[in-house]
Amino acid sequence: MITPLQPRTGLPDGYPFDYEREILLRDGRVIHIRPIVPGDAVLLAREMEEADTDTLYHRFFNPAIKLDSKRLRHLTELDYRRRFALAAFARGSGVAIARFEPAGGHRAEVAVVVKPEWRSAGLATALFALLEEAAIERGIEEFEALYLPDNHAIERVLHKRGFGDVTIDAGVARMTKRLGERPPVGMHGHDVG
Ligand SMILES: CC(C)(COP(=O)(O)OP(=O)(O)OC[C@H]1O[C@@H](n2cnc3c(N)ncnc32)[C@H](O)[C@@H]1OP(=O)(O)O)[C@@H](O)C(=O)NCCC(=O)NCCS
């Protein structure tokens, strides 16, 4: 069983304890959030094996993607400054991951995935709000998100978080957000701890 809490020793340099949060979804379910650590590679590998093809397609644009150990390490070994990722847990199991990666200059690309049974309760929106908080603290000035144009759920999340300026290139849509600007619609999840 995966536990949401990390031991207080042996954490990577720069582990940002202040991003260990508990949030209450709008349907009343409680979610524990913490930064991803290298030990999460095992969990991530298992989640990838079990994920449905539609989820993989919309997250990685490839329904049959397999992550080798190098890519798994890349996704779980973070500097928590330019590369930052959060995992969300409920009842001891992973339910979502959100991250940002450098995209040139002071820009970062954001991505998120939420397990199907945890969707439409505001979780991705809440995770994006936390990523924004972390990015602003780290001097990042702009977020971009790349997604497939039929992905109306992520479009809704991005609009809720104040992204705009949609462009489509080679079948991939892109929306951006200047950080530090308030979203037009309030986020649904909220901090309780
Ligand atoms: C996209 C994704 C992350 C959204 O996660 P989530 O936790 O359900 O997001 P939220 O609950 O914060 O917001 C989703 C919004 O889209 C709405 N929505 C869901 N499905 C929709 C659809 N087919 N069409 C339009 N809106 C939709 C929800 O009602 C909600 O809006 P609301 O808050 O106004 O009710 C999730 O669907 C997912 O993991 N998809 C697969 C991976 C992926 O697409 N990642 C994005 C690439 S970066």
The ligand as a Gaussian input file, in Angstrom:
#p B3LYP/6-31G(d) Opt

LIG

0 1
 C       -8.233000      16.590000     -17.749000
 C       -8.265000      16.057000     -16.332000
 C       -6.883000      16.215000     -15.709000
 C       -9.282000      16.881000     -15.513000
 O       -9.202000      16.470000     -14.148000
 P      -10.403000      16.785000     -13.113000
 O       -9.885000      16.579000     -11.748000
 O      -11.612000      16.077000     -13.531000
 O      -10.605000      18.348000     -13.395000
 P      -11.582000      19.342000     -12.583000
 O      -12.581000      18.539000     -11.838000
 O      -10.731000      20.308000     -11.831000
 O      -12.265000      20.151000     -13.759000
 C      -12.815000      19.454000     -14.870000
 C      -13.906000      20.305000     -15.459000
 O      -14.226000      19.815000     -16.763000
 C      -15.592000      19.449000     -16.797000
 N      -15.671000      18.337000     -17.726000
 C      -15.393000      17.045000     -17.506000
 N      -15.577000      16.346000     -18.646000
 C      -15.948000      17.238000     -19.590000
 C      -16.285000      17.140000     -20.962000
 N      -16.240000      15.976000     -21.601000
 N      -16.652000      18.269000     -21.617000
 C      -16.688000      19.461000     -20.998000
 N      -16.374000      19.628000     -19.671000
 C      -16.009000      18.524000     -18.986000
 C      -15.941000      19.121000     -15.375000
 O      -17.323000      19.205000     -15.135000
 C      -15.173000      20.228000     -14.661000
 O      -15.797000      21.479000     -14.813000
 P      -16.601000      22.155000     -13.584000
 O      -15.615000      22.303000     -12.449000
 O      -17.063000      23.453000     -14.137000
 O      -17.719000      21.186000     -13.257000
 C       -8.695000      14.558000     -16.310000
 O       -9.875000      14.423000     -17.075000
 C       -7.617000      13.620000     -16.849000
 O       -6.755000      13.159000     -16.098000
 N       -7.671000      13.339000     -18.157000
 C       -6.635000      12.455000     -18.782000
 C       -5.256000      13.120000     -18.810000
 C       -5.323000      14.475000     -19.472000
 O       -6.131000      14.731000     -20.340000
 N       -4.420000      15.391000     -19.045000
 C       -4.359000      16.706000     -19.623000
 C       -3.191000      16.847000     -20.551000
 S       -2.078000      17.977000     -19.844000

